[in-house]
Amino acid sequence: MTRISGVSQETAQGFIREVFDAQLERYGKVLENHKLYARRPSIFKAVRGMWAGLEESGLIPEQLVALVNIRVANLNGCPF
């Protein structure tokens, strides 16, 4: 749980709502960091652009990206 409340799935609109819905389908929940990023749509779009760039580049296998996400979350004390 973050100290700053994020955007709820129910109030999210447009692109943010689409990403939230995709996360719900993939992970079973909306990721907490994305709820926080969604407070500022320009930051949310930039962060999503970075992840989309990683996925589209094909330079890092999808499985490795997932492992890196889990490791970074662990190092930061965040539940993933």
N, C-alpha and C positions, 0 to 999 in steps of 0.2 A: 504494500500500500504506500503510495506516494504521500508526501506531506502536503502537496498542492493537488487539489482535486482536478481531474481531467474532464474531458468532454465525454458524456455518456453516449452509449450506442443509440439510445432513443432520440437524442437531440442532434446527433451528427447529421450533416446534410451533404449532398453532392459527392465529390470525389472521396472525401473523408468517410462518408457512410459506406461507399463501395469497398474501401480498404477494410473498414471494420467488419463488414459482412464477410469478406474473403477470409479474414483472420478467424472469425467465428467458425466458419466452415472448416478451415484447416487445423486450427489449434483447439477449438471448442470454447474459446473466449477471445475477447479483444485484449491485445497486449497492453499492459499498463503504460509503457513508454509512449506508445502511439496515442493513447488518451491524453497524455500530457502535451505531446507535440501538437495535437489538434487544437489546443488553445490558441495557437498562432498558425493559421492555415498556410502562410508563406513558408514557415519553418517545416511544417508537416510535408508540404510538397517537395521541399528540398531534400529532406531525409528520405522520403519515398523515392525520389529521383536517384539518390545514391544507391539504394538497394536495387532498383530497377536496372541501373547501369551495371552493377555487379552481376546480376542475373543474365542480362543480355550479352555481356562481354564474353561469357564462356571461359574466362581465365581462371575462375575458381569454381570447382565442382560444387553443385548444390549441397551435397552432403558435408563438405568442408565448411561452407558458409554456415550451415546449421550448427556444426561443432564449435566454430568460432563464436557464434552468438551465445551459445550455452556457456562457453568458457568465460567470455567477457561478463556476462550476467553474473556468473559465480564469483568472479574477482571483485565485482562491484557490490556483492551481497544482495543481488536481486534474484527473487525466485523466477524461474523461467517456466 
